[in-house]
Amino acid sequence: MKTIFMKKKILLFAKHQFGQLTDTYKYAEYSKDLYDLTYLGWDYEIGKQYLDGIEVIYISRKGNLFIRNFRLLKSLDVEIKSGKFDLIFAHYVRGISIVKLLNWNTKIILDIRTLSISKKVIKRILFNLFLKLESLFFKNKSIISCGVAKKLRIKNYNLLPVGSDCMRSSEINFNRSNIHLLYVGTLDGRDIIKCVKGFKKYLLRTNNLEAKLTIVGDSNGLELDEILDYVSRNNLQNNIFCTGRVDHGLLDFYFSSANIGVSFIPITKWFNFQPPTKTFEYLLSGLPLIATKTFENIKLLKDEYYCELISDTEDEFSEAIYNISFKLKEFVPGIFSDKYNNHLWKEIIEKYFIQIINRSL
């Protein structure tokens, strides 16, 4: 008689719309054949992404922060009480400890992806304090990096690092006269205007009129407007291109067109221990890169000849472009592939995520 294998039912929970947080989307993509997965998150009313076999429950974001947070957590509580799930994998949302208290015997893994990145000291202190206190209610925790765990003074946890995929499908042009820098990511609080100003200084220094900088991303503030205004006032429209937000599935074009990645993260207390997702994307896509000297970037890139580590200033960014341009002709395509393959999402999920889930079931 043939035994029927019943997949364990897992609920993935986050405040993001499905597909907007790469981490959760990749957990679902690479483990959906092992588990029966459902995703619960907010509906941002933007382009929805789908995965075969994944049920997605969308929750409205209407109302103020308190109302929509309450609605999201209430929906999580309802799903838990339905008794359908063997395990809950939940990203941190303020107030989630209340759900745990209401469902004390339910197996819930609390996942921590980030510390507060607010520029306001009091907001950072309060957010991180509540995060630390709420984490005490959870026996099982997964955290994005040892640095974040250390900052929160959490000792018992499972490491669940960030991953990436190769983001390009074609060969890269490493002709020195054709410098093409690429920044992909949010503009929120990232001071990318310093890259723009540093790039202009490079153009004035070298008169390399073919050099290009493409910026893919946007913010909830005025950062993109500031950059576009600077580009217009300085007649840089033929050298600096801003695309706004671009779907993850359409990034191949930009990674295939560029030959230098930009991982410009302000060197601050609140960004210092955040694992640099974009750094991995550039490396796994075979791009030499310019990166700021955050704790995580230094740990990863300190011995890389084809990576320029800099302070977060426009002058050092300009100098880094000049320095790395001389290395492009001797750069060996594929030099990063074997070295960083263990950071591919497939590897991260097999080595960490699936192991964490299986130990918790």
Residue pairs with C-beta under 8 A, 6 or more apart in sequence:
7 34
7 35
7 36
8 35
8 36
8 86
8 87
8 361
9 35
9 36
9 38
9 84
9 85
9 86
9 87
10 35
10 36
10 37
10 38
10 85
10 86
10 87
10 88
10 89
10 357
11 37
11 38
11 39
11 40
11 79
11 80
11 84
11 85
11 87
11 88
11 89
11 90
12 24
12 27
12 28
12 37
12 38
12 39
12 40
12 89
13 39
13 40
13 41
13 76
13 88
13 89
13 90
13 91
13 93
14 21
14 24
14 39
14 40
14 41
14 90
14 91
14 93
15 41
15 42
15 72
15 91
15 93
16 24
16 41
16 42
16 44
16 91
17 41
17 42
17 43
17 44
17 46
17 48
17 58
18 24
18 25
18 28
18 39
18 41
18 48
18 49
18 54
18 56
18 58
19 25
19 48
19 49
19 248
20 44
20 46
21 91
21 113
22 248
22 277
23 113
23 162
23 163
24 39
24 91
25 49
25 51
26 163
26 345
26 348
26 349
27 89
27 349
27 353
28 37
28 39
28 51
28 54
29 51
29 345
30 345
30 346
30 349
30 350
30 353
31 37
31 349
31 353
31 354
31 357
32 51
32 52
32 53
32 54
34 354
35 357
37 53
37 54
37 55
38 54
38 55
38 56
38 57
38 79
38 84
38 85
39 54
39 55
39 56
39 57
40 56
40 57
40 59
40 75
40 76
40 79
41 56
41 57
41 58
41 59
41 72
42 58
42 59
42 60
42 61
42 68
42 72
43 58
43 59
43 60
43 61
44 61
45 61
47 247
48 56
50 56
57 75
57 79
59 68
59 71
59 72
59 75
60 68
60 71
61 68
62 68
63 71
69 93
69 94
69 95
70 95
72 93
73 93
73 95
73 96
73 98
73 99
76 88
76 90
76 96
76 99
77 99
77 102
77 103
79 85
80 88
80 99
80 103
80 106
80 108
81 103
86 107
86 361
87 107
87 108
87 109
87 357
87 360
87 361
88 106
88 107
88 108
88 109
89 108
89 109
89 111
89 357
90 96
90 99
90 108
90 109
90 110
90 111
91 111
91 112
91 113
92 110
92 111
92 112
92 113
92 131
92 134
92 135
94 127
94 130
94 134
95 134
96 110
96 134
97 133
97 134
97 136
97 137
97 138
99 108
100 106
100 108
100 110
100 137
100 138
101 137
107 140
107 360
107 361
108 138
108 140
109 138
109 140
109 141
109 142
109 356
109 357
109 360
110 134
110 135
110 138
110 140
110 141
110 142
111 141
111 142
111 143
111 160
112 131
112 135
112 141
112 142
112 143
112 144
112 148
112 149
112 152
112 154
113 144
114 144
114 148
114 274
115 124
115 127
115 128
115 131
115 148
115 151
115 152
115 270
115 273
115 274
116 123
116 124
116 127
116 128
116 131
116 270
117 124
117 188
117 189
117 270
117 271
117 274
118 124
118 127
118 270
119 189
119 270
124 269
124 270
128 151
128 152
131 152
132 152
132 153
132 154
135 141
135 152
135 154
140 158
140 356
140 360
141 154
141 156
141 157
141 158
142 157
142 158
142 159
142 160
142 352
142 356
143 149
143 152
143 154
143 157
143 158
143 159
143 160
144 160
144 161
144 162
144 274
144 275
145 159
145 161
145 162
145 273
145 274
145 275
145 296
146 159
147 272
147 273
147 275
147 295
147 296
148 273
148 274
149 155
149 157
149 159
150 273
151 273
158 352
158 356
158 359
159 352
160 348
160 352
160 353
160 356
161 275
161 343
161 348
161 352
162 275
162 277
162 280
162 343
162 348
163 280
163 343
163 344
163 345
163 346
163 347
163 348
163 349
164 277
164 280
164 281
164 283
164 284
164 343
164 344
164 345
165 281
165 284
165 344
165 345
166 284
166 285
166 286
166 344
167 251
167 252
167 255
167 281
167 284
167 285
168 252
168 255
168 256
168 285
168 286
169 252
169 256
170 256
171 333
172 256
172 258
172 259
172 286
172 287
172 333
173 180
173 259
174 259
174 328
174 329
174 331
174 333
175 328
175 329
176 325
176 326
176 328
176 329
177 208
177 210
178 210
178 211
178 259
179 208
179 210
179 211
179 212
179 259
179 260
179 321
179 325
179 328
180 211
180 212
180 213
180 214
180 257
180 258
180 259
180 260
181 195
181 199
181 211
181 212
181 213
181 214
181 258
181 260
181 261
181 262
181 290
181 321
182 213
182 214
182 216
182 254
182 255
182 257
182 258
182 260
182 261
182 262
182 282
182 287
183 192
183 195
183 213
183 214
183 215
183 216
183 217
183 261
183 262
183 264
183 278
184 216
184 217
184 246
184 251
184 254
184 255
184 278
184 281
185 216
185 217
185 277
185 278
186 217
186 218
186 219
187 215
187 217
187 218
187 219
187 221
187 223
187 224
187 227
188 219
188 220
188 221
188 223
189 219
189 266
190 223
190 264
190 265
190 266
191 264
191 266
191 312
192 215
192 223
192 227
192 264
193 223
193 226
193 227
193 230
194 264
194 312
194 313
194 314
194 317
195 213
195 215
195 262
195 264
195 314
195 317
196 213
196 215
196 227
196 230
196 231
196 236
196 240
197 230
197 314
198 313
198 314
198 315
198 316
198 317
198 318
198 321
199 211
199 213
199 239
199 240
199 317
199 318
199 321
200 234
200 236
201 314
201 315
201 318
202 208
202 211
202 318
202 321
202 322
203 209
203 211
203 236
203 239
205 318
205 322
206 322
209 238
209 239
211 239
211 321
212 239
212 240
212 241
213 239
213 240
213 241
213 262
214 240
214 241
214 242
214 243
214 254
214 257
214 258
215 227
215 240
215 241
215 242
215 243
216 243
216 244
216 245
216 246
216 251
216 254
217 224
217 243
217 244
217 245
217 246
218 224
218 244
218 245
224 242
224 244
227 240
227 242
228 242
230 236
231 237
231 240
231 242
243 254
246 254
255 281
255 285
255 287
258 287
259 287
259 288
259 328
260 287
260 288
260 289
260 290
260 321
260 324
260 328
261 278
261 279
261 281
261 282
261 283
261 285
261 287
261 288
261 289
261 290
262 289
262 290
262 291
263 276
263 278
263 279
263 282
263 289
263 290
263 291
263 292
263 297
264 290
264 291
264 292
264 312
264 317
265 271
265 274
265 276
265 291
265 292
265 294
265 297
265 312
266 292
266 312
267 292
267 293
267 294
267 311
267 312
271 294
272 294
272 295
272 296
273 294
273 295
273 296
274 294
274 296
275 296
276 291
276 294
276 296
276 297
276 300
279 289
279 291
279 296
279 297
279 300
279 301
280 340
280 343
282 289
283 289
283 336
283 340
283 343
284 336
284 337
284 340
284 341
284 343
284 344
286 333
286 334
286 335
286 336
286 337
288 306
288 307
288 324
288 327
288 328
288 331
289 301
289 306
289 307
289 308
290 307
290 308
290 310
290 317
290 320
290 321
290 324
291 297
291 301
291 307
291 308
291 309
291 310
292 309
292 310
292 311
292 312
293 309
293 310
293 311
293 312
297 309
298 309
301 307
301 309
302 309
305 327
306 324
306 327
306 331
306 335
308 320
308 323
308 324
310 316
310 317
310 319
310 320
341 347
342 351
